[in-house]
């Protein structure tokens, strides 16, 4: 049986013409506000745990969070990427969009349930790997959040594909606000440090009905004629990109995981206090540009619209790069004084060097990092996964070699170099997959 017709291509010019640039700017502003909220929320999370529980508890939370990130990406598989790409290509046909979202959610719900069971069974082994029973206990409290995270992620990525950027920005912001509010409640209740990761589950559980009400009002779930076609498209596209999300989050947490293996919970806590400020904080301004470019890249044919791609990149990064550099220098100079004042723990002050090294790598790579999803958006998920694997392998090898010699400083150096090498890999794999130079 022939599948549903593909998206109309004659409207491409109107969707990415000059009026769209104005919309792009507005979307960036919305996501700028979202990034500010994310940064404040992440900063608040650091301060709350650091001040009231100390470096060791923050190290435990960091290790649980790193493992949670990996399981959460396994739970969504490649279906967030297939949803983003397929929805963007079918925007304007509500019937197709409804079926794409519904089939993507159904597949994700089933996969996430399997991952939740696996996480519960593996929790004891993971705790043993990090020599910490507190990590095992904390991980168990995050398992309910895994399933809800996966569903929320598909809804948000679908909204991204539809260019509902205000909704995407609000949804992303609300997730972190809910996590921080939950953490505050747990802190007021003076729970054991191993129970603090419960805030991750609470945030996702409360977020789901908010996202579902918004999206399903316009795109109510449907599994009518043609659903089988979209199931197959999700499996084909998502299957090839299955490990993409996993690789991206492993890359964000490979330094913390390896530090947890080699060093103590306290050392991990001091390092990750700085890393979260850099990667979960300032790096989110790069992600803001990246998110707004994803649906545009899906609609720009690489062979014919390369000039427009480059125009968007220049427009998006001409302020981003110098702003990141200035903010990084200022924060690095103030870091020791601020951390002691905010947390009351002198040990955190030593993390300024980790922050400075990490942000050096991010600033250098920031002109190309917004193009991270380029290969996926141009319909090359297998190349995209290979590209991500190369980045992760670089980061892993550098950390594994440098940590035993230089400790946490070696981890920061290895991770920073991997961000710089991303420029080389984007250029290389775009030429190999598409045959053009970016």
GUKEGU-826285 format. One line per 4 residues: number of its first residue (from 1); their letters; for each residue y negated, z negated, x negated of N, C-alpha, C. Coordinates in steps of 0.1 Angstrom, whole numbers, plus 2048, in hexadecimal, padded with zeros to 3 digits. Each point is the difference from the previous one (the first is absolute). Example, Ala and Ser with C-alpha at 12.3 -4.5 7.8 and 13.67 -1.06 7.14 Angstrom:
2
1> as> 839/7B2/77C/7F4/800/809/7F4/800/7F7  7F5/807/804/7F5/800/7F7/7F5/7F8/808;
This chain:
438
1> xxxx> 80C/800/7F8/7F4/800/808/7F4/800/7F7  7F6/809/802/7F4/800/7F8/7F8/7F4/802  7FA/7FB/7F5/7F8/7F4/801/7F2/803/806  7F9/7F5/803/7F2/802/805/7F8/808/7F7;
5> xxxx> 7F6/807/805/7F7/808/7F8/7F9/7F8/7F6  7FD/806/7F5/7F8/7F9/7F6/7F1/7FF/804  7F9/7F8/7F9/7F2/7FF/803/7F8/80C/7FE  7F6/802/808/7F7/80C/7FF/7F9/800/7F3;
9> xxxx> 7FF/80B/7F9/7FA/801/7F3/7F1/805/801  7FD/807/80C/7F3/806/800/7F5/7F6/801  803/7F3/803/7F5/7F6/800/7FE/7F9/7F3  807/804/7F6/7FE/7F9/7F3/7F2/801/7FB;
13> xxxx> 7FA/80B/801/7F2/802/7FB/7F7/7F6/807  801/7FF/80D/7F7/7F7/807/802/7F2/7FD  80D/7FC/7FC/803/7F2/7FE/7FC/7FC/7F2  7FE/809/7F7/7FD/7FC/7F3/7F3/806/7FB;
17> xxxx> 7F8/805/809/7F3/806/7FD/7F6/7F6/7FD  7F3/804/7FF/7F6/7F7/7FC/7FE/7F5/80A  801/802/80D/7FE/7F4/809/80A/7F5/7FD  80C/804/7FB/80B/7F6/7FD/7FC/7F8/7F5;
21> xxxx> 7F7/805/7F7/7FB/7F8/7F5/7F9/7F4/805  7F7/802/80A/7F9/7F5/806/80A/7F5/806  80A/805/807/80A/7F7/805/807/7F9/7F5  803/807/7F5/806/7FA/7F4/7F8/7F4/7FB;
25> xxxx> 7F3/803/7FF/7F7/7F5/7FB/800/7F4/80A  800/802/80D/801/7F5/809/80D/7F9/7FF  80B/807/7FE/80D/7FA/7FF/800/7F7/7F3  7FA/805/7F5/800/7F9/7F4/7F8/7F3/802;
29> xxxx> 7F5/800/807/7F8/7F4/803/809/7F6/807  807/804/80B/809/7F7/807/80A/7FA/7F7  806/808/7F7/80A/7FB/7F8/7FA/7F8/7F4  7F4/803/7FD/7F9/7F7/7F6/7FF/7F2/805;
33> xxxx> 7FC/7FF/80D/7FF/7F2/806/80E/7FA/800  80A/808/803/80E/7FB/800/804/7FB/7F2  7FC/807/7F6/803/7FC/7F3/7F9/7F3/7FC  7F4/7FF/804/7F9/7F3/7FD/807/7F5/807;
37> xxxx> 804/802/80C/807/7F5/807/80E/7FD/7F9  807/80B/7FC/80C/7FE/7F8/7FE/7F8/7F4  7F5/804/7F8/7FD/7F9/7F4/7FD/7F1/802  7F8/7FE/80A/7FC/7F2/803/80D/7F8/804;
41> xxxx> 808/806/808/80D/7F9/805/809/7FE/7F4  802/80A/7F7/808/7FE/7F4/7FA/7F5/7F7  7F3/800/7FF/7FA/7F6/7F7/802/7F2/806  7FE/7FF/80E/802/7F3/807/80E/7FB/7FE;
45> xxxx> 80A/80A/801/80E/7FC/7FE/802/7FA/7F2  7FA/807/7F6/802/7FA/7F2/7FA/7F2/7FF  7F4/7FF/805/7F8/7F3/7FF/808/7F5/807  805/803/80C/806/7F5/808/80D/7FB/7F9;
49> xxxx> 808/809/7FC/80D/7FC/7F9/7FC/7FA/7F2  7F7/807/7F9/7FD/7FB/7F3/7F9/7F2/800  7F8/7FD/809/7F8/7F4/801/809/7F4/805  808/803/80A/807/7F5/807/80E/7FE/7FB;
53> xxxx> 805/80B/7F9/80E/7FF/7FC/802/802/7F1  7F7/807/7F9/800/801/7F1/808/80D/7FC  7FF/802/7F2/806/80C/7FB/80F/802/802  808/7F6/800/80E/801/802/803/805/80E;
57> xxxx> 7FA/7FA/80A/802/804/80E/7FB/80E/802  7F5/804/7F9/7FB/80E/801/80A/809/7FA  807/7FC/7F5/80A/808/7FA/80C/803/809  804/7F5/807/80B/801/80A/7FC/80A/80B;
61> xxxx> 7F4/7FE/805/7FC/809/80B/7FF/80F/7FB  7FB/802/7F4/7FF/80D/7FA/80E/807/7FF  80A/7F8/7FB/80D/806/7FF/806/804/80D  7FF/7F7/80A/805/802/80E/7F8/80D/805;
65> xxxx> 7F3/801/7FE/7F9/80B/805/804/80D/7FA  803/800/7F3/805/80C/7F9/80D/805/806  80A/7F6/802/80D/804/806/7FE/805/80E  7F7/7F9/808/7FD/804/80E/7FB/80E/800;
69> xxxx> 7F7/803/7F7/7FB/80E/800/80B/80A/7FE  809/7FD/7F8/80B/80A/7FD/809/801/80D  804/7F5/806/808/801/80C/7F8/806/80B  7F3/7FE/801/7F8/805/80B/800/810/7FF;
73> xxxx> 7FF/805/7F4/800/80E/7FE/80D/806/803  80B/7F9/7FC/80D/805/804/802/801/810  7F9/7F6/806/801/7FF/80F/7F9/80C/807  7F5/805/7FA/7FA/80C/806/806/80D/7FB;
77> xxxx> 807/7FF/7F5/806/80C/7FA/7F5/80B/7FD  804/80C/804/7F6/80B/7FE/7F9/804/80D  803/7F8/80B/7FB/804/80D/7F1/7FE/802  7FA/7F7/7F8/7F1/7FF/800/7FA/80D/7FB;
81> xxxx> 806/806/7F6/7FB/80D/7FB/802/80B/809  80C/801/806/803/80B/809/7F7/7FE/80C  7FE/7F4/805/7F7/7FE/80C/7F2/805/7FC  7FB/7FC/7F5/7F2/804/7FC/7FF/80F/7FF;
85> xxxx> 809/806/7F9/7FF/80F/7FE/802/808/80D  80B/7FC/808/803/807/80C/7F5/7FF/80B  7FB/7F4/801/7F5/7FD/80A/7F4/808/7FC  7FC/800/7F3/7F4/807/7FC/801/80F/803;
89> xxxx> 80C/805/7FE/802/80E/802/801/804/80F  803/7F6/808/801/803/80F/7F5/7FA/808  7F6/7FB/7F9/7F4/7FB/807/7FA/80A/80A  7FD/7FC/80C/7FC/809/80A/80A/803/80B;
93> xxxx> 80D/7FE/7FD/80B/802/809/805/7F2/803  7FB/7FA/80B/804/7F2/803/80F/7FE/802  806/80A/806/80F/7FF/803/807/7FF/7F3  7FD/808/7F7/807/800/7F3/7FD/7F3/7F8;
97> xxxx> 7F3/7FC/801/7FD/7F3/7F9/807/7F4/805  801/7FF/80E/808/7F5/806/80E/800/7FB  806/80C/800/80E/800/7FC/802/7FD/7F1  7F7/805/7F8/800/7FD/7F1/7FF/7F1/7FE;
101> xxxx> 7F7/7F9/807/7FE/7F2/7FE/80C/7F8/805  805/804/80C/80B/7F9/806/80D/801/7F8  803/80C/7FB/80C/802/7F8/7FF/7F9/7F3  7F4/800/7FA/7FE/7F9/7F3/802/7F1/802;
105> xxxx> 7FA/7FB/80B/802/7F1/802/80E/7FC/803  808/809/807/80E/7FD/803/808/7FF/7F3  7FE/80A/7F8/807/800/7F3/7FC/7F4/7F7  7F4/7FD/800/7FB/7F5/7F8/805/7F3/805;
109> xxxx> 801/7FE/80D/805/7F3/805/80E/7FE/7FC  808/80A/801/80E/7FF/7FC/802/7FD/7F1  7F9/807/7F8/800/7FE/7F1/7FC/7F2/7FC  7F5/7FC/806/7FA/7F3/7FD/809/7F5/803;
113> xxxx> 808/801/80B/80A/7F5/804/80A/7FF/7F5  805/80B/7FB/80A/800/7F5/7FA/7F9/7F4  7F4/804/7FC/7FA/7FA/7F4/7FE/7F1/802  7FC/7FB/80C/7FF/7F2/802/80D/7F8/7FD;
117> xxxx> 80B/806/805/80D/7FA/7FD/803/800/7F2  7FD/80B/7F9/803/800/7F1/7F7/7F6/7F9  7F4/7FF/804/7F7/7F6/7F9/805/7F2/801  805/7FC/80C/806/7F3/802/80C/7FE/7F7;
121> xxxx> 808/80A/7FF/80D/7FF/7F8/7FD/7FF/7F1  7F5/806/7FC/7FD/801/7F2/7F6/7F5/7FB  7FB/7F8/809/7F6/7F6/7FC/804/7F6/7F6  80D/7FC/800/805/7F6/7F6/800/807/7F2;
125> xxxx> 805/80C/800/801/807/7F3/7F2/802/7FA  7F6/803/808/7F2/802/7FC/7FA/7F3/7FA  803/7F5/807/7FB/7F3/7FB/806/7FD/7F3  80D/803/7FE/807/7FE/7F3/7F9/809/7F5;
129> xxxx> 7FD/80C/804/7FA/809/7F6/7F3/7FB/7FA  7F8/7F9/808/7F3/7FB/7FC/801/7F1/7FD  80D/7FB/7FF/802/7F2/7FD/7F8/7F6/809  7FF/803/80D/7F8/7F9/809/805/7FF/80E;
133> xxxx> 805/7F4/804/804/7FF/80E/7F5/801/80A  7F4/7FD/7FB/7F4/801/809/7FE/80F/804  802/809/7F7/7FF/80E/803/80A/804/80A  80C/7FB/7FF/80B/803/80A/7FB/7FB/80E;
137> xxxx> 7FB/7F4/801/7FC/7FA/80D/7F4/808/806  7F7/803/7F7/7F4/807/804/804/80E/806  809/807/7F9/804/80D/804/806/800/80E  808/7F6/803/806/7FF/80E/7F6/7FF/80B;
141> xxxx> 7F4/7FA/7FD/7F6/7FF/80A/7F9/80D/802  801/809/7F7/7F9/80D/802/808/80A/808  80D/7FD/801/809/80A/806/7FC/805/80E  7FC/7F7/809/7FB/805/80D/7F4/80A/7FF;
145> xxxx> 7F8/7FD/7F6/7F4/809/7FF/804/80E/7FB  80C/802/7FA/804/80D/7FB/801/80A/80B  806/7FC/80B/802/809/80B/7F3/804/806  7F8/7F6/803/7F3/802/806/7F6/808/7F7;
149> xxxx> 801/7FE/7F3/7F8/807/7F6/804/80F/801  80D/803/801/804/80E/800/7FA/808/80D  801/7F9/80B/7FB/807/80C/7F1/801/800  7F9/7F6/7FB/7F1/800/7FF/7FC/80C/7F6;
153> xxxx> 808/801/7F6/7FC/80A/7F5/801/80E/806  80A/803/808/802/80D/806/7F4/803/80A  7FD/7F6/808/7F5/802/809/7F3/803/7F9  7FD/7F8/7F5/7F3/802/7F9/800/80E/7F8;
157> xxxx> 80C/804/7FB/800/80D/7F9/7FF/80B/80A  805/7FE/80C/7FF/80A/80A/7F1/802/804  7F9/7F4/801/7F2/801/803/7F8/806/7F5  804/7FE/7F3/7FA/806/7F5/801/810/801;
161> xxxx> 80C/804/804/802/80F/801/7F8/806/80B  7FD/7F8/80B/7F8/804/80B/7F1/7FF/7FD  7FD/7FA/7F4/7F2/7FD/7FC/7F9/7F7/809  808/7F6/806/7FA/7F5/807/7FC/7F5/7F5;
165> xxxx> 7F7/803/7F8/7FD/7F8/7F4/7FA/7F3/804  7F9/7FF/80A/7FA/7F3/804/80C/7F6/804  809/806/808/80C/7F8/804/808/7FC/7F4  802/80A/7F7/807/7FD/7F3/7FA/7F5/7F8;
169> xxxx> 7F2/801/7FF/7F9/7F6/7F8/801/7F2/807  7FE/7FF/80D/801/7F4/807/80E/7FA/7FF  80A/808/802/80E/7FB/7FF/803/7FB/7F3  7FD/807/7F5/802/7FB/7F3/7F9/7F3/7FD;
173> xxxx> 7F3/7FF/804/7F9/7F4/7FE/806/7F4/807  804/803/80D/805/7F5/808/80D/7FA/7FA  808/809/7FA/80C/7FB/7FA/7FD/7F5/7F6  7F7/802/7F7/7FD/7F7/7F5/7F8/7F4/806;
177> xxxx> 7F8/802/80A/7F9/7F4/806/80A/7F7/806  80A/805/807/80A/7F8/806/809/7F9/7F6  803/806/7F5/807/7FA/7F5/7F9/7F4/7FB  7F3/802/7FD/7F8/7F5/7FB/7FE/7F4/80A;
181> xxxx> 7FE/804/80D/7FF/7F5/80A/80D/7F8/800  80B/807/800/80D/7F9/800/802/7F8/7F4  7FC/805/7F4/800/7F8/7F4/7F8/7F3/801  7F4/801/806/7F7/7F5/801/807/7F5/809;
185> xxxx> 807/804/80B/807/7F7/808/80B/7F9/7F9  808/808/7F8/80B/7FA/7F9/7FB/7F6/7F5  7F4/803/7FA/7FA/7F7/7F6/7FC/7F3/807  7F9/801/80B/7FC/7F5/807/80C/7F7/804;
189> xxxx> 80B/806/803/80C/7F8/804/807/7FB/7F3  7FB/804/7F4/805/7FB/7F4/80F/803/7FE  804/80C/803/80E/804/7FF/803/801/7F1  80D/800/7FD/805/802/7F3/7FC/80F/7FB;
193> xxxx> 7FE/801/7F3/7FB/80D/7FA/80A/80B/804  80D/7FD/800/80A/80A/803/7FE/806/80E  7F9/7F9/809/7FF/805/80E/7F3/808/802  7F7/801/7F6/7F4/807/802/802/80F/803;
197> xxxx> 80B/807/7FA/802/80E/804/802/803/80F  802/7F5/807/801/802/80F/7F4/807/806  7F5/7FF/7F9/7F4/806/805/801/80F/801  808/806/7F8/802/80E/800/807/805/80D;
201> xxxx> 80A/7F8/805/807/803/80C/7F6/7FE/80C  7F9/7F5/800/7F7/7FC/80B/7F6/80B/803  7FA/805/7F5/7F6/80B/801/805/80C/806  80C/805/7FC/806/80C/806/804/7FE/80E;
205> xxxx> 806/7F5/804/804/7FD/80E/7F4/801/809  7F5/7FA/7FD/7F4/800/808/7FA/80E/801  800/807/7F5/7FA/80D/7FF/806/80B/809  80D/800/801/807/80A/807/7FB/803/80E;
209> xxxx> 7FF/7F6/809/7FB/803/80E/7F2/806/800  7F8/7FC/7F7/7F2/806/7FF/801/80F/7FD  807/803/7F6/801/80E/7FC/807/809/80B  80B/7FA/805/808/808/80B/7F7/802/80C;
213> xxxx> 7F8/7F7/804/7F8/801/80C/7F6/80C/7FE  7FA/800/7F5/7F6/80B/7FD/807/80E/800  80A/801/7F8/806/80E/7FD/807/805/80D  808/7F7/806/809/804/80B/7F8/803/80D;
217> xxxx> 7F3/7FB/801/7F8/804/80B/7FE/80F/801  7FE/806/7F4/7FE/80F/800/80D/807/7FD  808/7FA/7F8/80D/807/7FC/80C/7F8/804  802/7FE/80D/80C/7F8/804/80D/806/7FB;
221> xxxx> 809/7F7/7FD/80D/805/7FA/807/809/80A  806/80B/7FA/808/809/808/80B/806/7F8  80C/802/806/80B/806/7FA/806/80C/808  7F7/808/805/804/80B/808/806/80C/7F8;
225> xxxx> 800/80C/806/805/80C/7F9/7F8/802/7F4  807/803/7F5/7FA/802/7F3/800/7F4/7F7  804/7F4/805/801/7F4/7F7/80A/802/7F5  80B/807/803/80A/802/7F6/7FB/808/7F4;
229> xxxx> 7F7/809/803/7F9/808/7F5/7F8/7F7/7F7  7F9/7F7/806/7F7/7F7/7F8/808/7F6/7F9  80B/7FB/806/809/7F7/7F8/805/807/7F4  804/80D/801/805/807/7F4/7F5/802/7F6;
233> xxxx> 7F3/803/805/7F5/802/7F7/7FD/7F3/7F8  800/7F5/807/7FE/7F3/7FA/80B/7FD/7F5  80C/803/804/80B/7FD/7F7/800/809/7F3  7FC/80D/803/7FF/809/7F5/7F5/7FD/7F7;
237> xxxx> 7F4/7FE/805/7F4/7FD/7F8/800/7F2/7FB  803/7F7/809/800/7F2/7FC/80C/7FD/7F6  80B/806/802/80B/7FE/7F7/7FD/804/7F2  7F9/80B/7FE/7FC/805/7F3/7F6/7F6/7FA;
241> xxxx> 7F8/7FA/808/7F5/7F7/7FB/804/7F1/802  80D/7FE/802/805/7F2/804/7FB/7F6/7F5  801/803/7F4/7FD/7F6/7F6/7F1/800/7FB  7F8/809/807/7F2/801/7FB/7F8/7F3/802;
245> xxxx> 801/7FB/80D/7F9/7F3/802/805/7F5/7F7  80E/800/7FE/806/7F6/7F8/7FA/801/7F2  800/80C/7FB/7FB/802/7F2/7F2/7FC/7FE  7F8/803/80A/7F1/7FC/800/7FF/7F1/7FF;
249> xxxx> 807/7F9/808/7FF/7F1/800/807/7FA/7F3  80B/806/7FC/805/7FB/7F3/7F6/802/7F5  7F9/80B/800/7F6/802/7F6/7F5/7F6/800  7FD/7FB/80C/7F5/7F6/802/805/7F2/7FB;
253> xxxx> 80D/7FE/801/806/7F3/7FD/809/7FF/7F4  803/80B/7F9/809/800/7F5/7FC/7F6/7F5  7F3/7FF/7FE/7FB/7F6/7F6/804/7F2/804  7FD/7FC/80D/803/7F3/804/80F/7FD/800;
257> xxxx> 808/80A/804/80F/7FE/800/805/7FD/7F2  7FC/808/7F7/805/7FF/7F2/7FA/7F3/7FA  7F4/7FC/803/7FB/7F3/7FB/808/7F5/806  804/801/80D/808/7F5/806/80D/7FF/7F9;
261> xxxx> 805/80B/7FB/80D/7FF/7F9/7FF/7FA/7F2  7F5/803/7F9/7FE/7FC/7F2/7F9/7F2/7FF  7F6/7FE/809/7F7/7F4/7FF/802/7F7/80C  7F8/7F5/7FF/801/7F5/80A/7F8/804/80D;
265> xxxx> 802/7F8/80B/7F9/802/80C/7F1/7FE/7FD  7FC/7F6/7F8/7F2/7FD/7FD/7FA/80C/7F9  806/806/7F6/7FB/80C/7F9/7FE/80C/809  80A/802/809/7FE/80A/80A/7F4/7FE/809;
269> xxxx> 7FE/7F3/804/7F5/7FD/809/7F3/803/7F9  7FE/7FC/7F4/7F3/803/7F9/7FE/80F/7FF  80A/807/7FC/7FF/80F/7FF/7FD/806/80D  808/7FD/80A/7FE/807/80D/7F3/7FC/807;
273> xxxx> 7FB/7F4/7FD/7F3/7FD/806/7F5/80B/7FC  801/804/7F3/7F7/80A/7FB/804/80E/805  80D/803/801/805/80D/804/7FD/802/80F  801/7F6/808/7FD/802/80E/7F1/803/802;
277> xxxx> 7F8/7F9/7F8/7F2/803/802/7FD/80F/7FC  807/805/7F5/7FE/80D/7FC/806/80B/809  80D/7FE/803/808/80A/807/7FF/7FE/810  801/7F4/804/7FE/7FE/80F/7F2/7FF/804;
281> xxxx> 7F7/7FF/7F6/7F1/7FF/803/7F9/80D/7FD  7FB/802/7F3/7F8/80B/7FD/807/80D/801  80D/801/7FD/808/80C/802/800/806/80E  7FD/7F7/80A/800/804/80E/7F5/80A/803;
285> xxxx> 7F6/800/7F7/7F5/80A/802/806/80E/7FD  809/801/7F7/806/80D/7FD/809/804/80C  808/7F6/805/808/802/80C/7F8/805/80C  7F4/7FA/801/7F8/804/80C/7FD/80F/7FF;
289> xxxx> 7FD/806/7F5/7FD/80E/7FF/80D/808/802  80B/7FA/7FA/80D/807/801/805/801/80F  7FE/7F6/808/804/800/80E/7F8/80A/808  7F3/801/7FD/7F8/80A/808/803/80E/7FC;
293> xxxx> 805/802/7F4/803/80E/7FB/80E/804/805  809/7F7/803/80E/804/803/801/80A/80C  7FA/7FE/80B/801/80A/80B/7F8/80D/7FD  7F6/7FF/7F8/7F9/80C/7FC/808/809/7F7;
297> xxxx> 807/7FA/7F7/809/807/7F7/80B/807/807  805/7FA/80B/80B/807/808/7FB/80D/806  7F3/801/803/7FB/80C/807/7F9/80A/7F6  800/7FD/7F4/7FB/809/7F6/80B/807/7F8;
301> xxxx> 801/80D/803/80B/808/7F9/7FD/800/7F1  809/7FC/7F7/7FD/7FE/7F2/7FC/80D/7F9  806/80B/804/7FC/80D/7FA/7F3/805/803  7FB/7FD/80D/7F4/806/805/7F4/7F6/800;
305> xxxx> 803/7F3/800/7F5/7F6/802/7FE/7F7/7F4  804/804/7F4/7FF/7F7/7F5/7F1/7FC/7FD  7F7/80A/802/7F2/7FD/7FE/7FB/7F4/809  805/800/80D/7FD/7F5/809/806/7F3/7FC;
309> xxxx> 80C/801/7FB/807/7F4/7FB/7F7/7F9/7F5  7FC/809/7F6/7F8/7FB/7F5/7F3/7FA/805  7FA/807/80A/7F3/7FB/805/802/7F2/806  80A/7FE/808/803/7F3/805/802/7F5/7F6;
313> xxxx> 807/804/7F5/803/7F6/7F5/7F3/7FC/7F9  7F8/80B/7FD/7F3/7FD/7F9/7F7/7F7/809  800/804/80D/7F7/7F8/80A/804/7F2/801  80E/7FE/800/805/7F2/802/7FF/7F7/7F4;
317> xxxx> 800/806/7F4/801/7F8/7F4/7F4/7FF/7F7  7F5/808/804/7F4/800/7F7/7F9/7F2/800  802/7F9/80A/7FB/7F2/801/80B/7F6/7FC  80C/803/804/80B/7F6/7FF/802/7FC/7F1;
321> xxxx> 801/80A/7F7/803/7FD/7F2/7F6/7F7/7F9  7F3/803/800/7F6/7F7/7FA/7FF/7F3/807  802/800/80D/7FF/7F3/808/80B/7F7/7FC  80C/805/7FF/80C/7F8/7FB/7FE/7FB/7F2;
325> xxxx> 7FB/808/7F8/7FE/7FC/7F2/7F6/7F5/7FF  7F5/801/807/7F5/7F5/800/806/7F3/806  806/801/80B/806/7F4/807/80A/7F9/7F7  808/808/7F9/80B/7FB/7F8/7FA/7F8/7F4;
329> xxxx> 7F6/806/7FA/7FA/7F9/7F4/7F9/7F3/804  7F9/800/80C/7FA/7F4/805/80A/7F5/803  80A/804/807/80A/7F6/804/808/7FA/7F3  803/809/7F7/807/7FC/7F4/7F8/7F5/7F8;
333> xxxx> 7F2/802/800/7F8/7F7/7F9/7FF/7F2/807  800/801/80D/7FF/7F3/808/80D/7FA/803  80B/807/7FD/80D/7FC/805/804/7F1/7FC  7FF/7FC/7F3/804/7F3/7FC/7F8/7F5/808;
337> xxxx> 7F3/802/802/7F8/7F6/806/803/7FF/80F  802/80C/806/802/801/80F/80E/7FA/803  80A/803/7F8/80D/7FB/804/801/7F1/7FF  7FA/7FA/7F6/800/7F2/7FE/7F8/7F9/80C;
341> xxxx> 7F5/806/803/7F8/7FB/80B/807/801/80E  806/80B/802/807/803/80D/80D/7F9/802  808/7FF/7F5/80D/7FA/802/801/7F2/7FB  7F7/7FC/7F6/802/7F2/7FB/80B/7FF/7F5;
345> xxxx> 806/80C/7FD/80B/800/7F6/7FB/808/7F4  7FF/7FA/7F4/7FB/807/7F4/80A/80B/7FC  80D/7FE/803/80A/80A/7FB/7FD/80E/805  7FA/802/80C/7FE/80D/805/7F5/808/7F8;
349> xxxx> 7F7/7F9/7F9/7F6/806/7F8/805/80A/7F6  80C/7FD/7FA/806/809/7F6/803/80E/805  800/801/80D/803/80D/806/7F6/80B/7FF  7F4/7FD/7FA/7F5/80A/7FF/804/80C/7F8;
353> xxxx> 808/7FD/7F6/804/80C/7F7/809/809/808  809/7FA/808/809/809/808/7F8/809/80A  7F6/7F9/806/7F8/808/80A/7F8/80B/7F9  7FB/7FD/7F4/7F8/80A/7F9/808/80C/7FC;
357> xxxx> 80C/7FD/7FB/809/80B/7FB/805/808/80C  804/7FA/80B/805/807/80C/7F5/809/805  7F4/7FB/802/7F5/808/806/7FB/80B/7F7  802/7FF/7F3/7FD/80B/7F7/809/80C/803;
361> xxxx> 80D/7FE/802/809/80A/804/7FD/806/80E  7FC/7F8/809/7FD/804/80E/7F3/809/800  7F6/7FC/7F8/7F3/807/800/802/80E/7FA  808/800/7F5/802/80D/7F9/808/80A/80A;
365> xxxx> 809/7FA/807/808/809/809/7FA/803/80E  7F5/7F9/803/7FB/800/80E/7FB/80E/804  7FD/809/7F7/7FC/80E/805/80B/808/805  80D/7FC/7FD/80B/808/805/809/7F8/809;
369> xxxx> 7FF/7F2/7FF/809/7F8/808/7FF/803/80F  7F4/804/806/800/803/80E/809/80C/804  804/808/7F6/809/80B/803/80F/7FC/7FF  803/7F4/800/80E/7FB/7FE/809/806/809;
373> xxxx> 7FC/802/80D/809/806/80A/800/80F/801  7F9/806/7F7/7FE/80F/801/80D/808/802  80A/7FD/7F8/80C/808/801/807/7FE/80E  800/7F3/804/806/7FD/80D/7F8/807/80C;
377> xxxx> 7F3/800/7FF/7F8/806/80B/801/810/800  804/805/7F5/802/80F/7FF/80E/804/802  808/7F7/805/80E/803/804/80A/801/7F5  7FE/7F8/7F5/809/7FF/7F5/805/7F2/7FE;
381> xxxx> 807/7FA/80A/804/7F2/7FE/809/7FD/7F5  809/809/7FD/809/7FE/7F4/7F8/800/7F3  7F7/809/7FE/7F7/7FF/7F5/7F8/7F4/7FF  7FB/7FC/80C/7F8/7F3/801/809/7F4/7FB;
385> xxxx> 80C/800/804/809/7F5/7FC/802/800/7F1  802/80C/7FB/802/801/7F2/7F4/7FC/7F8  7F4/804/805/7F4/7FC/7FA/7FE/7F0/800  803/7FA/80B/800/7F1/801/80A/7FA/7F7;
389> xxxx> 80C/805/7FF/80A/7FB/7F7/7FB/800/7F2  7F9/80B/7FC/7FB/801/7F2/7F6/7F5/7FD  7F7/7FD/80A/7F6/7F6/7FE/807/7F2/7FF  80A/7FD/809/807/7F3/800/808/7FF/7F3;
393> xxxx> 806/80A/7FB/808/800/7F4/7F7/7FD/7F4  7F4/806/800/7F7/7FD/7F5/7FB/7F2/800  7FD/7FB/80C/7FB/7F2/801/80B/7F6/7FD  80D/803/804/80B/7F7/7FE/803/7FF/7F1;
397> xxxx> 801/80C/7F9/803/800/7F2/7F6/7F9/7F8  7F3/803/803/7F5/7FA/7F8/800/7F1/802  802/7FB/80C/801/7F1/802/80C/7FA/7F9  80C/807/801/80C/7FA/7FA/7FF/7FF/7F1;
401> xxxx> 7F8/80A/7FA/7FF/800/7F2/7F5/7F6/7FB  7F5/7FF/808/7F4/7F8/7FB/801/7F2/804  806/7FC/80B/800/7F2/804/807/7F7/7F6  80C/804/7FB/807/7F7/7F7/7F8/7FE/7F3;
405> xxxx> 7F7/809/7FD/7F8/7FF/7F3/7F3/7FA/803  7F9/804/80A/7F2/7FB/803/7FE/7F7/80C  80B/7FE/807/7FF/7F7/80C/7F9/807/80B  7F8/7F9/808/7F9/805/80B/7F5/80A/7FC;
409> xxxx> 7FA/7FF/7F4/7F7/80A/7FB/807/80E/7FF  80C/800/7FB/808/80C/7FF/802/806/80E  803/7F8/80A/802/805/80D/7F3/807/806  7F5/7FA/7FD/7F3/806/805/7FD/80D/7F9;
413> xxxx> 803/801/7F3/7FE/80C/7F8/809/80B/805  80D/7FD/802/80A/80A/805/7FC/805/80E  7FC/7F7/809/7FC/804/80D/7F3/809/800  7F6/7FC/7F8/7F4/808/7FE/803/80E/7FB;
417> xxxx> 809/801/7F6/803/80D/7FB/807/809/80A  808/7FA/809/806/808/80A/7F6/806/80A  7F5/7F8/803/7F6/806/809/7F9/80C/7F9  7FE/7FF/7F3/7F9/80B/7F9/80A/80C/800;
421> xxxx> 80C/7FE/7FE/80A/80B/7FF/802/807/80D  7FC/7F9/80B/801/806/80D/7F7/80D/801  7F5/801/7F9/7F8/80C/7FF/809/80B/7FB  807/7FE/7F5/808/80A/7F9/80B/805/80A;
425> xxxx> 806/7F6/807/80B/803/808/7FC/808/80D  7F4/7FD/805/7FB/807/80C/7FE/80F/7FC  7FA/802/7F5/7FD/80E/7FB/80D/807/7FD  80A/7F9/7FA/80C/807/7FC/808/804/80C;
429> xxxx> 803/7F6/809/808/803/80C/7FA/809/80A  7F3/800/801/7F9/80A/809/802/80E/7FB  7FF/802/7F3/803/80D/7FA/80E/804/802  80A/7F7/7FE/80E/803/801/804/803/80F;
433> xxxx> 7FA/7F8/809/805/802/80E/7F8/80B/807  7F3/801/7FE/7F8/809/807/7FB/80C/7F8  800/7FE/7F3/7FB/80B/7F7/7F1/801/7FE  7F9/7F6/803/7F2/800/7FF/7FB/7F4/7F7;
437> xx> 7F4/801/7FB/7FB/7F5/7F7/7F6/7F8/809  801/7F3/7FF/7F7/7F7/807/7F5/7FB/7F6;
